[in-house]
């Protein structure tokens, strides 16, 4: 195992629960299960994946754990727990019993309170993750990066990873504020970054590889070769060209790296961050 897709999703489509999958995204308004992903991973020479929650419920955790138990190539899961719950310790203790449960995330990008991560009750939950060995995926939009630096500073020993390079506005080539703020967050060495989800922030039908170059330059320079990892965001990437086109642009960009740096990016960093095993 050395090539890992650090970020993808599974779901049985429910139009009410999954209302974020709107009519502009019709081609992913259906079920996506391991039997759909496995041939795609093989075709792209990937050895395994990390399945990330697509619904904020413990029912989704059970669904993902069931899929991981039945499919060897699912190496880890990023689930969801209510970090603000008074009994959060009980939940963390429960999930510690599952080897493939590696960490958690909250859909901070969708919260009306843009600085929710700084609330005391949320931070209390985060403060407990390290003791159980759990990671935390930070899912945000660029406007929340200004809170993220204070957030990660409060937990210097907690392993964090920024999902989707914090979703900059690639479609309109807005970069300055995002670049300044992401560099500040990257200054904290307990924070990694997933090069994932970028195509959905670009012009879905008309993006070109060069659209991403300034954003990738910023990320690779800010985080360095040991704190970046590849993720597809499959099947969401299917709305903007699909797996092969998306991985192609990342392959072309990373071809300039040394062999050691490429090995880190395409798998070893994800293995280290999530403590993945065969």
Protein Blocks (a to p, Z undefined) as FASTA:
>chain_A
ZZdcfbdcdddddfklmmmlcfklmmmgccddfklmmmmmmmnopabdcdddfbdcfklm
mmmmmmmmmmmklmbdcddddfkbmklmmmmmmmmmpmklnbdcddfklpmblmlmmpmk
lmmmmmmmmmnopacdddddfklmmmmmmmmmmmmmbccddehhlopafknopaklmmmm
mmmmmmpmkbccddehklmmmcfklgcfklmmmmmmmmmmmnommlcccdekiaklmmnn
pjmlmmmmmmmmmmmpcfklmmmmnmmmmmmmnopaZZ
